[in-house]
Amino acid sequence: MILYYVPDGAQVRDKMLYASTRLPLLKALGSSQFTDSIFATSKADLTAESYEAHLRHVAAPNPLSSREKELADLKAAENAAASYEGSSVRHGHYGGGPGFTWSSEAEDAIKDLGAKTEDYIVILIQTVDPQSETLLLHSFKQINVSTIGQEIPTSQPSYTFLSWEYTYGLNPGRDIIFIYSCPSDSPVKHRMVYASGALSTLLAIKDLLGSLPSSPRISARRIETSEPTEVNEAFLKLELGLPDKEAVSDTPTRPQGFAKPKGPPRRR
């Protein structure tokens, strides 16, 4: 260990001279020979107690800003999600990677949704404790699509399944639409758990609905939002790529061929 001692009362010229020669001296002695260094301005800093305080300071984690702490938590959650299969986490009933355990009420609601001929939604949420990883039924009700955003929870992530019959586009009909909502102020751990389980949840829905006598159509597009209140009919049309009724023509016009421009007049 090397000790650098520069008293506060030393002359400025002496301090500058010492500072300019400290690094060359360290290189000449061999910096790899020293495992630690202490810079002191008072003899009180050169005691056993001061050295113990120095060691505690070196071993302490670096202070993080709120943004850095959030990123660190996010990285830790990602690592936890990556080791999902090797941990004590349970697998979902339907495979497709890490998934949730389903409550019987949630399964029954999804099956009932597939048999509905009106616009209904099923909203699923996870238990308060993410470690239990059980999907619970939050609500199952008939709704007006224009006000669906008022039904989706704004205080926590959720999975919403909408049975919606629309008349837009070239392939109108009734679709089951998956809406993954994750408010921006949700805890990082909850965001990671819901994001990692979205695919297996969708696969589970396909299995449940596929077991029905008349299997409903499931939309190929998955909708994601961080602002649940923005979800309405116009938002769904935009996210699903559905044009307005006026934009779809029943009799498409025949494309016009290329018209060759007239040449210059002949000279006489």
N, C-alpha and C positions, 0 to 999 in steps of 0.2 A: 504494500500500500504506500502511496505517496501523499504527503501532506504539503499543501500550499498555504503559506502563512504570509499575509500582507496586512499589517496593522492599519487600522483606520487613520491613525495619526501620522502615517508615513508621508514623505514629500511626494508631490505629484510626479516629479521627475523620476524618483525611485520606483514608483508604482508603474510608470510607463516602461522603464528599463526592465523591470522584473517581468512584466506582461509580454514584452517582445522576445525575451530569452527563455520563457518557460517551455514553449513547445519545442524549440530546437534541443533543449536539454533533455526533454522527455524522449525525443527520437534518438538522441545519442546514447541514452541509457538503455533503450529498448522498451518501447511502450508495452510490448506483450509480457514483460516481466511483472507488470503491476496489475493486480486484480481489482483495485479500487483506488479512489482518490477523494481527498477532502480539501476544500478551499475554506480557510478560516481567516477572519479579520480580528479575532480576539482570542486570547489564551483560554477563555472560558469555553470556546468551541472545541478545544482539544482535550476533552475528558471522556471517560468511559461512557458516561450518560449521554453525552453529545453524539458519540459514535453509534450507540444503540438507537438513538433517535434518527440518525442518518440511515441506518439499515432499515428501520421501519418505513421511512420515506421512500427508499428505493424499492421496497417490496410492495408498497401500496399501489393499487391500480391507478392508471392515469385518469384524471377528471374528465368527464364526458359532458358535452352539451346535450340538451334534450333531444336534438336530432341525432347525434351520434349514439345516444343510449337507445333510441328507437331502432336505429339500424342494427345495433348489437343484438337487441331482442329479436329482431326479424331474422338475423342470421342464425341465432340459437334455435328459433322456431323452425327454420328451414332444415337445420341439421336434425332436429327431432323428427320432422316429417320424413327426411331421407332414411332414417333408421327405424321407420314405422314397423317394418316386418320383423325386425330383430328384437323389438321391445315387447312389453306385456300387453300391447294394444290388441284389441280383438279385431278380427276381420269382419267385414260386412257379410250379410247372407248371400250376396250375389256376385262376389268376386270383383274383378276389374281393378285391383289395387286396394289401397287402404279405404275402408268404408265404415259406415255406422251400423249399430244395432238399431233395428226398427221396432217401435212400439206397435202393438196390434191395432190400435186406433189409427195410426198413420197408414198402415197397409190397407185397412178396410176403406179409409177415405180415398186413397188412390184408386182402388178398384171401383168404388162408387162413382168417382169422377169420370172414369172411362165409359160408364154406362149412361151418363147424363146427356140430354138433348138440349139443355139450356146452358147459358154461360155460367160456369162455376169456377171457384178457385179452391185449391188446397194449399195451405201455408204450413210448412214444416220448419221447426226450429230444433236446435240441439239443446240438451239439458244444460242447466246453468254451469255445471262442472264439466269442462271440455274433456276431462279424463274418462268420463263415463261413456261418452260417444254414443248416445242414444237419441234417435230422431223422434221428436214428439209432435203430435198434431196441435198446431196453434189455432187454426180455424178452418172450417169447411162451410162455404155458404154460396148462395147465388148472388151474383154481382152485376153491376153495370160496368162495362169495360172502360168507359170514360172516367170512372172514379176508382179504378183498381189501385192507384197509388195511395189512396187513403186507407187501404186495408193492410198494406205491407208494413211490417214493423220498421220503425226508424231508429230504434235504440240498440239493435243487434242484427247480425247477419241472419239471413233466412233463405230457404228454398221455396219458391212459389210455383205451383203448377196450375195453369189456366186452361180450361176447356172453352175455346172460343170459336164460334162459327162466323166467318167473314165472307163477303161477296166481292172482294177485291182481287185483282190479278187474273192470271190465266188459269189458275187451278184453285178456285174457291172451294170452301168446305169447312169442316170442323177439325181443328188441330188441338193437340195438347202441347202447350208452350211452356218451356222451362225458363223461369226467371230467377237468376241468382242475384240477390241483393246483399251488398256489404257496405253499410254506411262508413264514411271516411273516418269517423271518430271511434270506430270499433277497436277494441284491444288487438294488438298485433297477433297474439296467440290465437284468438278467435278467428281472425282473418285467415291465418295459415291453416287452421283446422278445417274451416269451411271450404277454402280453395282446394285443399288436397282431397276432400271428399266429394267434390261436385261431380266428377266423372262417374264414380261408383254409384252415386245416388241416381244419376241419369240412367245408368245401365240397370239399376234395380227397378226403376219405373218402367223401362221397356219390358223387363221380365214379367212384372206384375200385370201390365196391360196386355202383354202378349198371351197371357193365360186366359183371357176373357173369350167367350164365344165369338163376339164381334170385336176384333181388335181395333181400337181407334187409331187415327193417324197422329204420329208424333212429329212435330216440326223439326226440321233438320238444323235449324238455327237456335242457338242458346243465347238468351239475352242476359247481359250483366249490367248492373247499375250500382253506383254509390249514392244515388239520390232517389230513394224509393218514391218520393212524392212526384217525380217527373214522369212516372209510368202512367200513360193513358192511351187512348185509342190511336192518337197521332204518333205517339212514341213507338207503339207496337208496329204500326205500318212502316215507319222509318227503319226500325231495326230489322224487320222481317223482309224488307225490300218490296213491300206491296204498293203498287201504284194506286192513284185515285181511280174511281169509276170512269171519270171522263177521259183518263189517260189511256184506257184500253178501248180500242176500236173494234166493233164487231166485224166490220168488213175492211180489212187492211187494204190500203191502196196499192196498186201495182207499181213497182219501182219503174221510173222513167229511164229509158235508155239514154246513152250518151248522144247528144245532138252535135253533129260535126259543124263547126263554124263555117260560114260562107267564105270562099276565097276572094281575092281581090278581083275587080272587074277586068275583062280582057281589053287589051289595047287595040285600037283600030288603026 
